[in-house]
Amino acid sequence: MDIKLRNRHRISIILAMIVVLLAASVMVGLYPFFKNESARYEEPVYGQDEFLKHLVLGNYVLYLEQAQYEQGSVISPFQFYFPLAEEELRNAMAVEAASEVSETEAGAGGDAAEDADADEEVFIMDAQEERREYLKELRQSCVREYESWNRYFGGMRNFLDYQILDASGKVLTDHAGGRSIAGSDEYTFKAVLRYDDLGRMETGEVSGVNGSRLFNSLGTLGGRDPMSDYYWDQYRYETDLKLKNPRNVTFAYGMRSQQIAAFEEERETVWNAYNYSGSVSRIFMGLICAVVIAAFFFSCLDPGLPDISRLLRTPLEVVAGVACGAVFFGTGLTNLVVVTNRGDLYDALMRANFLPLAARIMVKFWNLMWWSIPFAIVYWAVICSRDVFRIGLKRYLHERTLCGWFWQWVKNLCHRVYTFVGNINLQERSDRTIFRIVGVNFIILAILCSLWFFGIGALILYSIALFIVMRKYYRDLSDKYSILLRATNQIAEGNLEVSIEEDLSVFEPFKKSIQKIQKGFKVAVVEEVKSQKLKTDLISNMSHDLKTPLTAIITYVNLLRDDHATPEQRKAYIDILEQKSMRLKSLIEDLFEISKANSNNVTLNLEDVDIVSLLKEVSLELSDKIEESTIDFRWNLPDEKIVLPLDSQKTYRIFDNLLSNIIKYAMPNTRAYIDMKKEGEYVVTTLKNVSAAELTFNPDEITERFVRGDQSRNTEGSGLGMAIAKSFVELQNGKLQIEVEADLFRVIIRWPIS
């Protein structure tokens, strides 16, 4: 990635951070505005419908408590508010118990009544049973509802003053500290609820903010039967089975400003005010739209930004889900605005011994951090989805959506299934056998399924037969596998002569593979033995060839130290030292050459070389030695040029080594033949001579390192000449071959013309 592109990515990231922090800063800066807006929607706690509802239901709780106090015993809510229903249920249960006893005593003897009377009695009993079930259910509902009334009113009664008065105005229960709630001006909220002798509730004096609304709401709530939802339709108009309201009693409730503030603090009604105003959510959604626009605009300036991170190439479904979650998360941060405006965060930090300035900074930082999260996620979502304009809708749906990934997976799966089915070759024995087995099994199962109930028995017999066949087949496979495993273990232990005579059925291909492995191991063993032998020969021959000139050098150095040596002797010693040192140098150079050739560390300088001229040049360089050798060289070279892409120095060395070998090892006063000609696509060079020594070696071994035709190693050769020649020929895509016939030694070199 070049510097200009990296700088563009950095600028895009910085712009994103600025946009996110700016949006978060706007939200935090508008906290005073949110506080003022919520104040417009903040309703006194006593004006809320939920509060008024539980205040009216509290009449039933206080009325029952007053009755229990007067009687000095615990009274069931159902017994108190449904006295006739309680009595009827008790009598019905007693009659039912007596009826069960009489039926048990009567037994099964005698005809007690006619059939018509029996039917009528059954009908009456069903009706009575249904009424008993209704009364039982009504009792359970009454107890459950009363517990709910008591629980909710219990959460309110500690924050209000209340009194219970009889019809004459006498205070029966006082929870107002001796003050008269109805006649006191200390109460911000006040409500007097009277019940007449028929149980009808009348709303008396009511004071507070929006008093007319309070009056109407209390009147509406007092006119409702709180148990009406539990009356069955057929019993809804029976007055004896309805709730009995309090009678001839007055309930007075009052709340002073301190009690109202404490109750609002307890119930945290300020949260509802912020939610009712909706200002936080509206401003937040507006800033979300602004962030989306800014993100889209800045992403157009750097369309390649998603390439730097896989996170910016998240699938569309994940992006949409996370972005929606971020929006919901942001709307839920209204609570953060509330606790900040109320000073709860600041107070908590002050209690933790923070300095005032540090506490204010921490509150600002905390709010910025939380508001930055949804804006950052939305910015990220826009960058991820913006890539659809850069790579195209089709590619985006394929590469950046979970549905696209799933479609690709299904497509690849179908392709693999299609390929698998297409590769089934019924001409092969295994595929044909499996296909037949599956087909026969399908036909059998189809027939058995058509037999309905009888097919179950046939299926059992078929399963037993299938088990026996499969068990036999498995055991046969297991036996053949054991034979195969035993043979492989023997080969692993070194027994390369093991043979498998049995038919291995499905494992028959493994049998042929094992035989190939055996042959391969045998070849490897032979090669390893040969390699070890060459290493041994290398050490022995190397020590002998290097030790001979080195010993001579040491000897003549000691002779030079003799003070009695004449100048002529010293000159002769120096000549011998020079000869032996050059011999040692030649050995070492040959060793380096063959080492580089074997390690493929030779650099070839290929050029167009006329090998006919090159061979003539080598012969001229060796002309003195050729004349001294008394060997008659017969040259049969073409008149035209033969140009090949070769390394001239390496090729010169090849011809030099081969001609030097003829001079060293050929029988004196014999003829040597050097031929060169084209044979098809090759140039063939043949060198033939009669060996002075008997040729008892293997022709393939003569090209190995430190192997000589002179086994006594009395000549001056290094044993590396043929190895170097063969390596250089093969490095130049040629082939060197040795042939021996009696005492005739022949070297054949083939080079491709092109």
C-alpha positions in Angstrom: 0.0 0.0 0.0 1.5 3.3 -1.0 1.9 6.3 1.3 -0.8 8.4 -0.4 -3.4 5.6 0.1 -2.4 5.1 3.8 -2.7 8.8 4.5 -6.2 8.8 2.9 -7.2 5.9 5.2 -5.8 7.8 8.2 -7.8 10.9 7.3 -11.0 8.8 6.9 -10.5 7.3 10.4 -9.9 10.7 11.9 -13.0 12.2 10.2 -15.1 9.2 11.6 -13.8 9.9 15.1 -14.6 13.6 14.8 -18.2 12.9 13.6 -18.9 10.4 16.3 -17.4 12.6 19.1 -19.3 15.6 17.7 -22.6 13.8 17.8 -22.0 12.5 21.3 -21.0 16.0 22.4 -24.2 17.4 21.1 -26.2 14.9 23.1 -24.3 15.7 26.3 -24.6 19.4 25.7 -28.4 19.2 25.4 -28.8 17.7 28.9 -30.2 21.0 30.3 -32.7 21.1 27.4 -33.8 17.5 28.1 -34.3 18.4 31.8 -36.5 21.4 30.9 -38.5 19.4 28.4 -39.2 16.6 30.9 -40.4 19.1 33.5 -43.3 20.0 31.1 -44.4 16.4 31.1 -43.8 15.6 34.8 -47.1 14.8 36.4 -47.5 14.6 40.2 -47.5 11.1 41.5 -51.0 11.4 43.0 -52.4 12.4 39.6 -51.4 9.2 37.9 -54.2 6.8 37.1 -52.2 3.9 38.6 -51.9 5.7 41.9 -55.6 6.6 42.1 -56.6 3.0 41.2 -54.6 1.5 44.0 -55.8 4.3 46.4 -59.5 3.3 45.8 -58.6 -0.4 46.1 -56.9 0.5 49.4 -60.4 1.2 50.8 -61.2 -2.5 50.6 -57.9 -3.3 52.4 -58.5 -0.8 55.2 -62.2 -1.8 55.6 -61.2 -5.5 56.1 -58.4 -4.6 58.5 -60.9 -2.4 60.5 -63.4 -5.3 60.7 -60.7 -7.8 61.8 -59.6 -5.3 64.5 -63.2 -4.9 65.8 -63.9 -8.6 65.9 -60.4 -9.5 67.1 -60.0 -12.4 64.6 -58.8 -13.1 61.1 -61.5 -12.9 58.5 -61.1 -14.3 55.0 -61.5 -11.8 52.2 -64.0 -14.0 50.4 -66.0 -14.5 53.7 -66.0 -10.7 54.3 -66.8 -9.4 50.8 -68.8 -12.4 49.6 -70.6 -13.6 52.7 -73.6 -15.2 50.9 -71.4 -16.9 48.4 -69.2 -18.2 51.2 -72.2 -19.6 53.1 -73.6 -21.2 49.9 -70.2 -22.8 49.1 -69.9 -24.1 52.6 -73.4 -25.7 52.5 -72.8 -27.2 49.0 -69.6 -28.8 50.1 -71.3 -30.2 53.2 -74.1 -31.7 51.0 -71.6 -33.1 48.6 -69.8 -34.9 51.5 -73.1 -36.2 52.9 -74.1 -37.5 49.4 -70.9 -39.4 49.0 -71.4 -41.1 52.4 -75.0 -42.1 51.6 -74.0 -43.5 48.2 -71.3 -45.6 49.8 -73.8 -47.0 52.3 -76.5 -47.7 49.8 -74.3 -49.8 47.5 -75.6 -51.1 44.2 -79.0 -52.8 45.3 -82.6 -51.9 44.4 -84.3 -49.6 41.9 -84.7 -46.3 43.7 -86.5 -44.3 41.0 -87.8 -44.4 37.5 -85.5 -43.5 34.5 -87.1 -40.0 34.0 -86.5 -39.1 37.7 -82.9 -40.4 37.3 -82.3 -38.1 34.3 -83.7 -35.1 36.1 -81.6 -35.8 39.2 -78.5 -36.1 37.0 -79.3 -32.7 35.4 -79.7 -31.0 38.7 -76.5 -32.5 40.0 -74.6 -31.2 37.0 -76.0 -27.7 37.6 -75.0 -27.8 41.2 -71.6 -29.1 40.4 -71.1 -26.3 37.9 -72.2 -23.7 40.6 -69.8 -25.1 43.1 -66.9 -24.9 40.7 -67.8 -21.3 40.0 -67.9 -20.4 43.7 -64.5 -22.2 44.3 -62.9 -20.3 41.4 -64.5 -17.0 42.7 -63.0 -17.6 46.1 -59.5 -18.2 44.7 -59.8 -15.1 42.5 -60.9 -13.0 45.5 -58.1 -14.1 47.7 -55.6 -13.6 44.9 -56.9 -10.1 44.0 -57.0 -9.0 47.7 -53.3 -10.0 48.1 -52.5 -7.8 45.0 -54.5 -4.9 46.5 -52.8 -5.2 49.8 -49.3 -5.4 48.2 -49.7 -2.3 46.1 -51.5 -0.3 48.8 -48.8 -1.4 51.2 -46.2 0.3 49.0 -48.2 3.5 49.2 -49.5 3.8 52.8 -46.2 4.7 54.3 -46.1 7.9 52.1 -49.6 9.2 52.9 -51.8 9.9 55.9 -55.2 8.3 56.1 -58.2 8.0 58.5 -61.3 5.8 58.7 -64.4 7.5 59.9 -67.9 6.1 60.7 -71.2 7.6 59.5 -71.2 10.1 62.4 -67.7 11.3 61.6 -66.0 9.5 64.4 -62.4 8.5 63.7 -62.1 4.7 63.8 -58.5 4.5 62.6 -56.1 7.4 62.6 -52.9 7.4 60.6 -52.5 11.1 60.4 -50.9 12.0 63.7 -54.1 13.4 65.2 -54.7 15.9 62.4 -58.0 16.1 60.7 -57.3 15.4 57.1 -60.5 16.9 55.7 -60.1 20.1 57.6 -56.3 20.6 57.4 -54.5 22.8 54.9 -51.1 21.1 55.2 -51.9 18.6 52.5 -51.0 19.2 48.9 -53.1 16.2 47.9 -56.3 15.3 49.7 -59.2 12.9 48.9 -62.2 12.0 51.0 -64.1 8.9 49.8 -67.6 8.1 51.4 -69.6 4.9 51.2 -73.4 5.1 51.9 -75.6 2.4 53.4 -75.9 0.8 50.0 -72.2 0.6 49.4 -72.1 3.4 46.8 -68.9 5.5 46.8 -69.1 9.2 46.7 -66.1 11.5 46.1 -66.0 14.2 48.7 -63.4 16.9 49.1 -60.5 16.5 46.6 -57.5 18.9 46.4 -54.3 18.9 44.3 -53.1 19.9 40.9 -55.9 19.5 38.4 -58.5 18.8 41.1 -61.4 18.3 38.7 -59.6 15.5 36.9 -58.8 13.9 40.2 -62.4 14.2 41.2 -63.7 12.5 38.0 -61.1 9.8 38.0 -61.8 8.8 41.6 -65.5 8.8 40.9 -65.1 6.6 37.9 -62.8 4.2 39.8 -65.1 4.0 42.8 -68.1 3.1 40.6 -66.4 0.0 39.3 -66.6 -3.5 40.7 -62.9 -4.7 41.0 -64.1 -8.3 40.8 -66.3 -7.9 37.7 -63.8 -9.7 35.4 -64.1 -12.9 37.4 -68.0 -13.2 37.2 -69.3 -15.9 34.9 -72.0 -14.7 32.5 -74.7 -16.9 33.9 -74.1 -15.6 37.4 -73.3 -11.9 36.6 -76.7 -10.6 37.7 -77.1 -12.5 40.9 -76.5 -9.8 43.6 -75.8 -12.4 46.3 -72.7 -13.5 44.4 -71.2 -10.0 43.9 -68.7 -8.1 45.9 -70.1 -6.2 48.9 -68.7 -2.7 49.1 -67.9 -1.0 52.4 -71.0 0.6 54.0 -71.5 3.8 56.1 -67.8 4.5 56.3 -65.5 7.3 55.1 -61.9 7.1 54.0 -59.8 10.3 54.1 -56.3 10.4 52.4 -53.8 13.2 52.4 -50.2 13.7 51.2 -48.0 16.6 52.3 -45.3 17.9 49.9 -42.6 16.0 51.8 -44.5 12.8 51.5 -45.1 13.4 47.8 -41.3 14.1 47.2 -40.4 11.0 49.1 -42.8 8.8 47.2 -41.7 10.2 43.8 -38.1 9.5 44.9 -39.1 6.0 45.8 -41.0 5.4 42.6 -38.6 7.4 40.4 -41.4 9.1 38.5 -38.9 11.4 36.8 -38.0 8.5 34.5 -41.5 8.5 33.1 -41.4 12.3 32.6 -38.3 11.9 30.3 -40.0 9.0 28.4 -43.2 11.0 28.0 -41.4 14.0 26.6 -39.5 11.9 24.0 -37.0 14.7 23.5 -34.0 12.5 24.1 -35.2 9.9 21.6 -36.1 12.5 19.0 -32.7 14.3 19.2 -30.9 11.0 19.2 -32.7 9.8 16.0 -32.0 13.2 14.4 -28.3 12.9 15.2 -28.3 9.3 13.9 -29.6 10.6 10.5 -26.8 13.2 10.5 -24.2 10.6 11.3 -25.5 8.4 8.5 -25.3 11.3 6.0 -21.8 12.3 7.1 -20.6 8.7 7.0 -21.9 8.2 3.5 -20.3 11.4 2.3 -16.9 10.7 3.8 -16.9 7.1 2.7 -17.3 8.3 -0.9 -14.0 10.2 -0.5 -12.2 6.9 0.5 -14.1 4.0 -1.2 -11.2 1.6 -0.6 -11.3 1.9 3.2 -13.1 -1.5 3.7 -10.0 -3.2 2.2 -7.8 -2.5 5.2 -9.9 -4.5 7.7 -12.2 -7.5 7.6 -14.3 -5.8 10.2 -15.4 -3.3 7.5 -16.5 -6.3 5.3 -19.0 -7.8 7.8 -22.0 -9.5 6.2 -25.1 -7.2 5.7 -27.4 -9.2 8.0 -24.9 -8.8 10.9 -24.4 -5.1 10.1 -28.2 -4.5 10.1 -28.7 -6.4 13.3 -25.9 -4.7 15.2 -27.0 -1.2 13.8 -30.6 -1.8 15.0 -29.3 -2.9 18.4 -27.1 0.2 18.6 -30.2 2.4 17.9 -32.2 0.6 20.5 -29.3 0.9 22.9 -29.1 4.7 22.2 -32.8 5.2 22.9 -32.3 3.3 26.2 -29.6 5.8 27.3 -32.5 8.1 28.5 -31.7 6.6 31.9 -28.2 7.9 31.6 -29.6 11.4 31.0 -31.8 11.1 34.0 -29.2 10.0 36.5 -26.8 12.6 35.2 -29.3 15.5 35.5 -30.4 14.3 38.9 -26.7 14.4 40.0 -26.6 10.7 40.9 -23.3 10.1 39.0 -21.7 13.2 40.5 -22.8 12.3 44.0 -21.4 8.8 43.6 -18.0 10.2 42.5 -18.0 12.6 45.4 -18.7 9.8 47.8 -15.7 8.0 46.3 -13.5 11.0 47.4 -13.1 12.5 43.9 -12.3 16.2 43.7 -15.3 18.3 42.4 -13.6 19.3 39.2 -12.4 15.7 38.6 -15.9 14.4 39.3 -17.5 16.8 36.8 -14.9 15.8 34.1 -15.5 12.1 34.8 -19.3 12.6 34.4 -18.8 14.3 31.1 -16.3 11.6 29.9 -18.6 8.8 31.0 -21.6 10.3 29.1 -19.4 10.9 26.0 -18.2 7.4 26.0 -21.6 5.8 26.2 -23.1 8.1 23.6 -20.2 7.5 21.2 -21.0 3.7 21.1 -24.2 3.9 19.1 -23.0 6.7 16.8 -19.7 4.7 16.1 -21.7 1.6 15.3 -24.0 3.4 13.0 -21.0 5.0 11.2 -19.4 1.6 10.9 -22.6 0.1 9.5 -22.8 2.9 6.8 -19.2 2.2 5.7 -19.9 -1.6 5.5 -23.1 -1.1 3.5 -21.6 1.7 1.4 -19.4 -0.9 -0.4 -22.3 -2.0 -2.5 -21.7 1.0 -4.7 -18.0 0.1 -5.2 -18.2 -3.6 -5.9 -21.7 -3.7 -7.4 -25.0 -5.1 -6.0 -24.6 -8.6 -7.4 -21.1 -9.1 -6.0 -22.1 -7.5 -2.7 -25.0 -9.9 -2.3 -22.7 -12.9 -3.0 -19.7 -11.8 -0.9 -21.1 -9.6 1.9 -24.3 -11.3 2.9 -25.0 -14.5 4.9 -27.8 -15.4 2.4 -25.2 -15.1 -0.4 -22.8 -17.3 1.5 -25.5 -19.8 2.2 -26.5 -19.7 -1.5 -22.9 -20.3 -2.5 -22.7 -23.2 0.0 -25.9 -24.8 -1.4 -24.7 -24.2 -5.0 -21.3 -25.9 -4.2 -23.1 -28.7 -2.4 -25.4 -29.3 -5.4 -22.3 -29.2 -7.7 -20.5 -31.8 -5.5 -23.6 -34.0 -5.4 -23.9 -33.7 -9.2 -20.2 -34.4 -9.7 -20.5 -37.4 -7.3 -23.4 -38.9 -9.1 -21.8 -38.2 -12.5 -18.6 -40.0 -11.4 -20.5 -43.1 -10.6 -19.3 -45.6 -13.1 -21.5 -48.6 -13.4 -18.8 -50.3 -15.5 -16.6 -50.6 -12.4 -17.2 -53.6 -10.3 -17.5 -51.8 -6.9 -19.9 -49.1 -8.1 -22.0 -51.7 -9.9 -22.2 -53.9 -6.9 -23.1 -51.1 -4.5 -25.8 -49.9 -7.0 -27.3 -53.3 -7.2 -27.3 -53.7 -3.4 -29.0 -50.4 -2.9 -31.5 -51.1 -5.7 -32.4 -54.5 -4.3 -32.7 -53.1 -0.8 -35.1 -50.4 -2.0 -37.3 -52.8 -3.8 -37.5 -55.1 -0.8 -38.3 -52.3 1.6 -40.9 -50.9 -0.8 -42.6 -54.3 -1.0 -42.5 -54.7 2.8 -44.0 -51.2 3.3 -46.9 -52.1 1.1 -47.8 -55.1 3.3 -49.0 -52.8 6.2 -49.2 -54.7 9.4 -47.8 -58.0 8.0 -44.8 -56.1 6.7 -43.6 -55.6 10.2 -43.0 -59.4 10.6 -41.5 -59.6 7.2 -39.3 -56.6 8.0 -38.1 -58.4 11.1 -37.2 -61.6 9.1 -35.5 -59.4 6.5 -33.5 -57.6 9.1 -32.3 -60.9 10.6 -31.3 -62.2 7.2 -29.5 -58.9 6.4 -27.7 -59.1 9.7 -26.4 -62.6 9.0 -25.3 -61.6 5.5 -23.6 -58.4 6.6 -22.0 -60.3 9.5 -20.6 -62.9 7.2 -19.4 -60.2 4.8 -17.8 -58.2 7.6 -16.0 -61.3 8.9 -14.7 -62.0 5.4 -13.4 -58.4 5.1 -11.9 -58.6 8.6 -10.0 -61.8 7.7 -8.6 -60.3 4.5 -7.7 -57.1 6.3 -5.8 -59.2 8.9 -3.8 -60.9 6.1 -3.1 -57.4 4.6 -2.1 -56.0 8.1 0.1 -59.0 8.9 2.0 -58.6 5.6 2.5 -54.8 6.1 3.8 -55.5 9.6 6.3 -58.0 8.3 7.5 -55.5 5.7 7.8 -52.8 8.4 9.9 -55.2 10.4 12.3 -55.6 7.4 11.1 -58.8 5.7 11.0 -57.6 2.1 10.4 -61.2 0.8 6.9 -61.6 2.2 4.3 -62.5 -0.4 0.5 -62.5 -0.3 -1.0 -65.5 -2.1 -4.6 -65.1 -1.0 -7.3 -63.2 -2.9 -8.0 -60.0 -1.0 -11.3 -59.1 -2.7 -11.8 -55.3 -2.2 -8.3 -55.1 -0.8 -6.8 -56.5 -4.0 -5.5 -53.1 -5.1 -3.6 -52.8 -1.8 -1.9 -56.1 -2.6 -0.5 -54.7 -5.8 0.5 -51.5 -4.1 2.4 -53.5 -1.4 4.2 -55.4 -4.1 5.3 -52.1 -5.6 6.4 -50.9 -2.1 8.4 -54.1 -1.7 10.2 -53.5 -5.0 10.8 -49.9 -4.1 12.2 -50.8 -0.7 14.5 -53.4 -2.3 15.8 -50.8 -4.7 16.2 -48.3 -1.8 18.1 -50.9 0.2 20.4 -51.6 -2.8 21.0 -47.9 -3.3 21.7 -47.4 0.3 24.2 -50.3 0.4 25.8 -48.8 -2.7 25.9 -45.4 -1.1 27.5 -46.7 2.0 30.1 -48.5 -0.1 30.8 -45.3 -2.0 31.2 -43.4 1.2 33.7 -46.0 2.4 35.6 -45.9 -0.9 35.5 -42.2 -0.8 37.2 -42.1 2.6 39.8 -44.7 1.7 40.6 -43.4 -1.8 40.6 -39.8 -0.7 43.0 -40.5 2.1 45.3 -42.5 -0.2 45.3 -39.9 -3.1 45.8 -37.0 -0.8 48.3 -38.7 1.4 50.7 -39.6 -1.4 51.6 -36.1 -2.7 51.4 -34.7 0.9 53.9 -37.3 2.1 56.3 -36.5 -0.8 56.0 -32.7 0.0 56.9 -33.3 3.7 59.8 -35.6 2.7 61.3 -33.1 0.2 60.8 -30.2 2.6 63.0 -32.1 5.1 65.6 -32.8 2.4 65.7 -29.1 1.7 66.6 -28.4 5.3 69.8 -30.6 4.9 72.7 -28.2 4.9 74.9 -30.7 2.9 72.5 -30.6 -0.1 74.1 -29.2 -3.2 72.4 -26.4 -5.2 71.6 -28.9 -8.0 69.9 -31.2 -5.5 68.0 -28.3 -4.0 66.7 -27.3 -7.4 65.6 -30.9 -8.1 63.8 -31.0 -4.7 62.0 -27.7 -5.5 60.9 -29.1 -8.9 59.5 -32.2 -7.2 57.8 -30.1 -4.6 56.2 -28.0 -7.3 55.1 -31.1 -9.1 53.6 -32.7 -6.0 51.9 -29.4 -4.8 50.3 -29.0 -8.3 49.2 -32.6 -8.0 47.6 -31.8 -4.6 46.0 -28.7 -6.0 44.5 -30.6 -8.9 43.1 -33.2 -6.5 41.4 -30.6 -4.4 40.1 -28.6 -7.4 38.6 -31.8 -8.8 37.0 -32.6 -5.4 35.4 -29.1 -5.3 34.2 -29.5 -8.9 32.5 -32.8 -8.3 31.0 -31.6 -5.0 29.5 -28.5 -6.7 28.2 -30.7 -9.6 26.5 -33.2 -7.3 24.9 -30.4 -5.3 23.6 -28.6 -8.5 25.6 -25.5 -7.4 27.3 -25.1 -10.7 26.6 -21.9 -12.7 26.4 -22.6 -16.5 27.3 -19.8 -18.9 25.5 -21.1 -21.9 26.5 -19.8 -25.3 26.6 -21.1 -28.9 29.6 -23.4 -29.1 31.0 -25.3 -32.1 31.9 -28.6 -30.4 33.9 -29.7 -33.5 36.3 -26.8 -33.1 36.3 -27.2 -29.3 37.3 -30.9 -29.6 40.1 -30.0 -32.0 41.3 -27.3 -29.7 41.5 -29.8 -26.8 43.5 -32.2 -29.0 46.0 -29.5 -29.9 46.5 -28.6 -26.2 47.2 -32.3 -25.5 49.3 -32.9 -28.6 52.5 -33.2 -26.7 51.1 -35.8 -24.4 49.5 -37.6 -27.3 52.9 -37.9 -29.1 54.6 -39.1 -26.0 52.0 -41.8 -25.4 52.7 -43.7 -28.6 49.0 -44.0 -29.1 47.7 -43.5 -32.6 44.6 -41.2 -32.4 42.2 -41.6 -35.4 39.9 -38.6 -35.7 36.7 -38.9 -37.6 35.1 -35.4 -37.2 32.6 -33.7 -39.5 33.7 -30.9 -41.8 30.8 -28.6 -41.0 30.2 -26.8 -37.7 28.0 -28.3 -35.1 26.8 -25.4 -32.8 25.1 -26.3 -29.5 24.0 -24.1 -26.5 26.8 -25.3 -24.1 29.1 -23.9 -21.5 32.4 -23.8 -23.3 34.6 -24.2 -20.2 32.7 -27.1 -18.8 32.6 -28.8 -22.2 36.3 -28.3 -22.7 36.8 -29.9 -19.3 34.7 -32.9 -20.4 36.8 -33.5 -23.6 40.1 -32.9 -21.7 39.2 -35.5 -19.0 38.2 -38.1 -21.5 41.2 -37.7 -23.8 43.5 -37.6 -20.7 42.0 -40.9 -19.6 42.9 -42.5 -23.0 46.5 -41.2 -22.7 46.8 -42.6 -19.2 45.0 -45.9 -19.5 45.2 -47.0 -23.1 47.7 -49.7 -24.2 50.8 -48.1 -25.8 51.2 -48.6 -29.6 47.5 -49.1 -30.1 44.9 -47.0 -31.8 42.2 -44.8 -30.3 39.2 -43.6 -32.3 37.3 -40.4 -31.7 34.1 -40.1 -33.8 31.5 -37.3 -33.9 28.3 -37.3 -36.0 24.6 -36.4 -36.0 22.1 -39.2 -35.3 18.6 -37.8 -35.7 18.0 -35.1 -33.1 21.3 -35.8 -31.3 25.0 -35.2 -31.7 26.9 -38.4 -30.7 30.6 -38.3 -29.7 32.3 -41.7 -29.3 35.7 -42.3 -27.8 37.2 -45.8 -28.1 40.5 -47.2 -27.0 42.1 -50.5 -25.9 42.8 -50.6 -22.2 46.3 -51.4 -21.0 44.9 -53.2 -18.0 42.3 -55.8 -17.9 38.8 -54.3 -17.6 37.3 -56.1 -14.6 35.1 -53.3 -13.2 31.4 -52.6 -13.7 31.0 -49.9 -16.4 28.3 -48.1 -14.3 30.8 -47.7 -11.4 33.6 -46.1 -13.3 31.8 -42.8 -13.3 31.5 -42.8 -9.5 33.7 -40.6 -7.4 37.3 -41.9 -6.8 36.9 -44.9 -9.0 39.7 -45.7 -11.4 40.3 -48.3 -14.1 43.7 -48.7 -12.4 42.7 -50.6 -9.2 46.3 -50.4 -7.9 46.1 -46.6 -8.1 49.6 -46.3 -9.3 48.8 -43.7 -11.9 48.5 -40.0 -11.2 44.7 -39.8 -11.8 42.4 -38.6 -9.1 39.5 -41.0 -9.8 37.3 -37.9 -10.4 37.8 -37.4 -14.1 35.0 -39.6 -15.3 32.6 -38.4 -12.5 33.2 -34.8 -13.4 32.7 -35.5 -17.1 29.5 -37.3 -16.5 28.2 -34.6 -14.2 29.0 -31.8 -16.6 27.4 -33.7 -19.5 24.2 -34.2 -17.5 24.1 -30.6 -16.3 24.0 -29.6 -20.0 21.0 -31.9 -20.8 23.3 -34.6 -22.3 23.9 -38.2 -21.5 27.3 -40.0 -21.0 27.3 -43.8 -21.4 30.2 -46.3 -20.7 30.5 -49.6 -22.7 33.1 -52.3 -22.2 33.8 -55.2 -24.5 36.8 -57.4 -23.6 39.6 -54.8 -23.4 37.8 -52.3 -25.6 36.7 -49.2 -23.6 34.1 -47.0 -25.2 32.6 -43.6 -24.0 29.5 -42.3 -25.8 28.2 -38.7 -25.3 24.8 -37.6 -26.6 23.7 -34.0 -26.8 20.3 -32.9 -28.1 20.6 -30.6 -31.1 17.8 -28.3 -30.0 
